[in-house]
Amino acid sequence: MVSRFVLVIFVLLLGACASSPRPAPPAEVERQAPPPPVSDQGTQTATRSLVLEAREARESGQYDRAAGLLQRAQRIDSRDGEVYLEFARLYLEQGDTGESAAMAERGLSYCSGDTCAQLKKLR
């Protein structure tokens, strides 16, 4: 009888050892609020400022600087027809009529009003 009792205790202890321990509760994850959305007005202002600065650079013959400014403007708002218009003017002034026409054509997808009219002249 004692040996059965020892055997039962042994089996119970062995079973307890075989079970996996409870997982620790997950550590509290610090949740960060998503960044506030960029307003369209802020994007337009930044893009417009870069386009104006690029135009001044182009007019003073600083073509590399103008291209860099326009690339920044395009990264901020790739759907701004003014950016494509200024790119088209830059390429045209550098003598690259093919690239100028391509930029003008692409800009027609995003333009409105007078910008569209100017882009149509350059394609």
C-alpha positions as CSV (number, residue, x, y, z in Angstrom):
1,M,0.0,0.0,0.0
2,V,2.8,2.4,0.9
3,S,4.5,1.6,-2.4
4,R,1.3,2.5,-4.3
5,F,1.0,5.7,-2.4
6,V,4.6,6.6,-3.3
7,L,4.0,5.7,-6.9
8,V,0.9,7.9,-7.0
9,I,2.8,10.8,-5.5
10,F,5.7,10.2,-7.9
11,V,3.3,10.2,-10.9
12,L,1.6,13.4,-9.7
13,L,5.0,15.2,-9.1
14,L,6.2,14.0,-12.5
15,G,3.1,15.3,-14.2
16,A,3.5,18.6,-12.4
17,C,7.0,18.9,-13.7
18,A,6.0,18.1,-17.2
19,S,3.5,20.9,-17.5
20,S,4.7,24.2,-18.9
21,P,4.8,27.2,-16.6
22,R,2.3,29.9,-17.2
23,P,3.6,32.5,-19.5
24,A,4.5,35.8,-18.0
25,P,2.0,38.6,-18.8
26,P,3.2,40.7,-21.7
27,A,5.1,43.8,-20.7
28,E,3.2,47.0,-21.1
29,V,3.9,48.4,-24.5
30,E,4.1,52.1,-24.5
31,R,1.8,53.2,-27.2
32,Q,2.7,56.3,-29.2
33,A,0.1,58.4,-30.8
34,P,0.4,58.6,-34.5
35,P,1.9,61.8,-35.9
36,P,-0.7,64.4,-36.6
37,P,-1.7,64.5,-40.3
38,V,0.0,67.1,-42.4
39,S,-2.5,69.7,-43.5
40,D,-3.0,70.3,-47.2
41,Q,-2.4,74.0,-46.5
42,G,1.0,73.3,-44.9
43,T,2.0,71.0,-47.8
44,Q,1.0,73.6,-50.4
45,T,2.9,76.3,-48.6
46,A,6.1,74.3,-48.4
47,T,5.8,73.1,-52.0
48,R,5.0,76.6,-53.3
49,S,8.0,78.1,-51.4
50,L,10.4,75.5,-52.9
51,V,9.0,76.0,-56.4
52,L,9.6,79.8,-56.1
53,E,13.1,79.3,-54.8
54,A,13.8,76.8,-57.6
55,R,12.5,79.3,-60.1
56,E,14.9,82.0,-58.8
57,A,17.8,79.5,-58.9
58,R,16.9,78.5,-62.5
59,E,16.7,82.1,-63.6
60,S,20.1,82.8,-62.1
61,G,21.6,79.8,-63.9
62,Q,21.9,77.6,-60.8
63,Y,20.4,74.6,-62.5
64,D,21.7,71.9,-60.1
65,R,20.3,73.9,-57.1
66,A,17.0,74.3,-58.9
67,A,16.7,70.6,-59.6
68,G,17.4,69.8,-56.0
69,L,14.8,72.1,-54.8
70,L,12.2,70.8,-57.2
71,Q,13.0,67.2,-56.2
72,R,12.3,68.2,-52.6
73,A,9.1,69.8,-53.6
74,Q,8.1,66.7,-55.5
75,R,8.8,64.5,-52.5
76,I,6.5,66.7,-50.4
77,D,3.7,66.8,-53.0
78,S,4.1,64.6,-56.0
79,R,0.7,65.8,-57.3
80,D,1.4,69.5,-57.7
81,G,1.3,70.6,-61.3
82,E,3.5,73.7,-60.5
83,V,6.4,71.4,-59.7
84,Y,6.2,69.7,-63.1
85,L,5.8,73.0,-64.8
86,E,9.0,74.3,-63.2
87,F,10.8,71.0,-64.0
88,A,9.7,71.4,-67.6
89,R,11.0,74.9,-67.8
90,L,14.3,73.9,-66.2
91,Y,14.8,71.1,-68.7
92,L,13.8,73.3,-71.6
93,E,16.3,76.0,-70.5
94,Q,19.0,73.4,-70.4
95,G,18.2,72.3,-73.9
96,D,16.6,69.0,-73.0
97,T,13.3,69.3,-75.0
98,G,12.4,65.6,-74.7
99,E,12.6,65.6,-70.9
100,S,10.8,69.0,-70.8
101,A,7.9,67.6,-72.9
102,A,7.8,64.5,-70.7
103,M,7.5,66.6,-67.5
104,A,4.9,68.8,-69.0
105,E,2.9,65.8,-70.1
106,R,3.1,64.3,-66.6
107,G,2.1,67.6,-65.0
108,L,-1.1,67.7,-67.0
109,S,-2.4,65.0,-64.8
110,Y,-2.1,67.2,-61.7
111,C,-2.6,70.8,-63.0
112,S,-5.5,73.3,-62.9
113,G,-6.2,76.6,-64.5
114,D,-3.3,78.6,-65.8
115,T,-0.8,76.0,-64.9
116,C,-2.5,73.6,-67.4
117,A,-2.3,76.2,-70.1
118,Q,1.4,76.7,-69.5
119,L,2.1,73.0,-69.4
120,K,0.3,72.5,-72.7
121,K,2.6,75.0,-74.4
122,L,5.6,73.0,-73.2
123,R,4.7,69.5,-74.3
